[in-house]
Amino acid sequence: MRDRILARIRSALAGREAVAHPGAFVGSPPAGPAIEAFAERFRAAGGEVERFAGMDEARDWLEDFAGAFAGVAAGAEVPTELATSLPSLPAREAPLGVSRALYAAADTGSLVLDSRGGRLAQVLPPTHLVWVRAATVVATLDEALEAGRGDLPAVLALHSGPSRSADIGRVVVTGVHGPGRVVVGIVE
């Protein structure tokens, strides 16, 4: 069976011109400092961005923000000082998921998320709060991926705003394949 399938693929490709690999991704340089460029692109994709001068300010905001939710599914990598006092729920039941990004890339407005903290908290709750350290916001996706090269998890996920799909009738719908609301908290 396998040989038959491969033979059909080889036959279909026979005579086609080989296309050269496009090389390394080179995104357009971010306009302005990386944090502002990231925030602009992430918001343009439908995400929300909050900035905090330090942990105390982030903690105060978190208590207000979390008050609208009945429970939370938090990734293992979330710093204890940024954990909520909400009851912990399984990700499939939690209205809020909280995680921490390894990096944020300004040129694409993307978050680089680590699977070791728990992917379910990142994709199942309808609202996802992602903490980002300001020092980990870099200019390009290349830089973000290169910086994490030494300690790679089984899965790296790139999130560039709320889940959206236009599979049916080319109508964009948010929240179909993941959170419909993604909030990034950038902490200096």
C-alpha positions as CSV (number, residue, x, y, z in Angstrom):
1,M,0.0,0.0,0.0
2,R,2.7,2.4,1.0
3,D,4.7,1.8,-2.2
4,R,1.6,2.3,-4.3
5,I,0.9,5.7,-2.7
6,L,4.5,6.8,-3.1
7,A,4.6,5.7,-6.7
8,R,1.4,7.8,-7.4
9,I,3.1,10.8,-5.8
10,R,6.3,10.4,-7.8
11,S,4.3,10.0,-10.9
12,A,2.3,13.2,-10.2
13,L,5.5,15.1,-9.5
14,A,7.4,13.8,-12.6
15,G,8.3,16.5,-15.0
16,R,7.5,19.4,-12.6
17,E,10.0,22.1,-12.1
18,A,11.7,21.9,-8.7
19,V,11.0,25.0,-6.6
20,A,14.0,26.3,-4.5
21,H,13.6,26.7,-0.8
22,P,12.8,30.4,-0.1
23,G,15.5,30.6,2.6
24,A,15.2,32.2,6.1
25,F,12.1,34.1,7.0
26,V,12.9,37.8,6.9
27,G,10.0,39.8,8.3
28,S,9.6,43.6,7.9
29,P,11.5,45.3,10.7
30,P,9.2,46.5,13.5
31,A,8.2,50.2,13.4
32,G,9.6,51.6,16.7
33,P,10.7,49.7,19.8
34,A,9.8,46.0,19.9
35,I,7.2,46.2,22.6
36,E,5.2,48.9,20.9
37,A,5.4,47.1,17.5
38,F,4.4,43.8,19.1
39,A,1.4,45.4,20.8
40,E,0.3,47.2,17.6
41,R,0.4,44.0,15.5
42,F,-1.2,41.8,18.3
43,R,-4.1,44.3,18.6
44,A,-4.5,44.4,14.8
45,A,-5.1,40.7,14.9
46,G,-7.8,41.1,17.5
47,G,-5.8,40.6,20.7
48,E,-5.6,42.8,23.8
49,V,-2.4,44.1,25.4
50,E,-1.9,45.5,28.9
51,R,1.5,46.9,30.1
52,F,2.7,47.0,33.7
53,A,5.6,48.8,35.3
54,G,6.2,45.8,37.6
55,M,4.8,42.8,39.4
56,D,2.8,44.8,42.0
57,E,0.9,46.7,39.3
58,A,0.3,43.5,37.3
59,R,-1.0,41.7,40.5
60,D,-3.4,44.6,41.2
61,W,-4.7,44.5,37.6
62,L,-5.0,40.7,37.7
63,E,-7.3,40.7,40.8
64,D,-9.7,43.1,39.0
65,F,-9.5,41.2,35.7
66,A,-9.9,37.8,37.3
67,G,-13.0,38.9,39.2
68,A,-15.1,38.3,36.1
69,F,-14.3,34.6,36.0
70,A,-15.5,31.6,38.1
71,G,-12.3,29.7,37.9
72,V,-8.9,29.3,36.1
73,A,-6.7,26.7,34.4
74,A,-3.2,27.9,34.9
75,G,-0.1,26.6,33.2
76,A,2.7,25.3,35.4
77,E,5.1,28.0,34.2
78,V,3.0,30.9,35.5
79,P,5.0,32.7,38.2
80,T,3.5,32.3,41.6
81,E,3.3,36.1,42.1
82,L,1.0,36.3,39.0
83,A,-1.3,33.4,40.0
84,T,-4.9,34.3,40.7
85,S,-6.9,33.5,43.8
86,L,-9.6,31.9,41.6
87,P,-10.5,28.2,42.1
88,S,-8.4,25.9,39.9
89,L,-10.5,24.1,37.3
90,P,-9.8,21.6,34.6
91,A,-9.0,23.4,31.4
92,R,-12.1,22.0,29.6
93,E,-14.3,23.7,32.4
94,A,-12.3,26.8,33.1
95,P,-13.5,30.2,31.6
96,L,-10.0,31.5,31.9
97,G,-6.7,30.0,31.0
98,V,-3.4,31.6,32.2
99,S,0.0,30.9,30.8
100,R,3.4,32.5,30.2
101,A,5.0,33.1,26.8
102,L,8.7,32.2,26.3
103,Y,9.0,35.1,23.8
104,A,7.0,37.6,21.8
105,A,8.0,38.6,18.3
106,A,7.3,42.2,17.2
107,D,7.5,41.7,13.5
108,T,4.6,39.2,13.4
109,G,2.8,40.1,16.6
110,S,3.2,36.4,17.7
111,L,3.6,34.8,21.1
112,V,5.9,31.8,21.4
113,L,4.3,29.4,23.9
114,D,5.8,26.3,25.5
115,S,4.0,23.0,25.7
116,R,5.6,22.1,29.0
117,G,3.3,24.5,30.9
118,G,0.2,22.7,29.6
119,R,-1.3,23.2,26.2
120,L,-4.9,22.7,27.4
121,A,-4.8,25.9,29.5
122,Q,-3.7,27.7,26.4
123,V,-6.4,26.5,24.0
124,L,-9.5,25.2,25.8
125,P,-10.7,28.1,28.0
126,P,-12.6,30.8,26.0
127,T,-10.3,33.6,27.4
128,H,-6.6,33.2,27.5
129,L,-4.3,35.5,29.6
130,V,-0.7,35.3,28.6
131,W,2.1,36.8,30.8
132,V,5.1,38.1,28.9
133,R,8.3,39.6,30.5
134,A,9.2,42.8,28.7
135,A,12.8,41.5,28.3
136,T,11.5,38.6,26.1
137,V,9.8,40.8,23.5
138,V,12.2,40.7,20.6
139,A,12.2,42.3,17.1
140,T,11.7,39.3,14.9
141,L,10.3,35.8,15.0
142,D,13.7,34.5,13.9
143,E,15.2,36.1,17.1
144,A,12.5,34.5,19.3
145,L,13.1,31.0,17.8
146,E,16.8,31.4,18.0
147,A,16.8,32.5,21.6
148,G,14.8,29.4,22.7
149,R,16.9,27.0,20.6
150,G,18.9,25.6,23.6
151,D,15.9,24.4,25.6
152,L,13.1,23.3,23.2
153,P,10.0,21.6,24.4
154,A,8.1,18.9,22.5
155,V,5.8,21.6,21.0
156,L,6.2,25.3,20.4
157,A,3.0,27.1,19.6
158,L,2.8,30.5,17.9
159,H,-0.3,32.5,18.9
160,S,-1.0,35.8,17.1
161,G,-4.3,36.8,18.6
162,P,-7.6,35.1,19.2
163,S,-8.5,31.9,17.3
164,R,-10.1,32.7,14.0
165,S,-11.3,30.7,11.0
166,A,-13.0,31.5,7.7
167,D,-13.5,27.8,6.7
168,I,-17.2,28.1,6.0
169,G,-18.4,30.6,3.5
170,R,-15.3,32.8,4.0
171,V,-16.9,34.4,7.0
172,V,-14.4,35.0,9.8
173,V,-15.5,33.6,13.1
174,T,-13.4,33.9,16.3
175,G,-13.0,31.3,19.0
176,V,-13.7,28.3,16.9
177,H,-10.4,26.5,17.4
178,G,-9.3,28.1,20.6
179,P,-9.8,31.1,22.8
180,G,-12.0,33.9,21.3
181,R,-10.3,36.4,23.6
182,V,-6.5,36.6,24.2
183,V,-5.1,39.2,26.6
184,V,-1.3,39.7,26.9
185,G,0.1,41.2,30.1
186,I,3.6,42.6,29.5
187,V,5.5,43.1,32.8
188,E,8.6,45.3,32.9
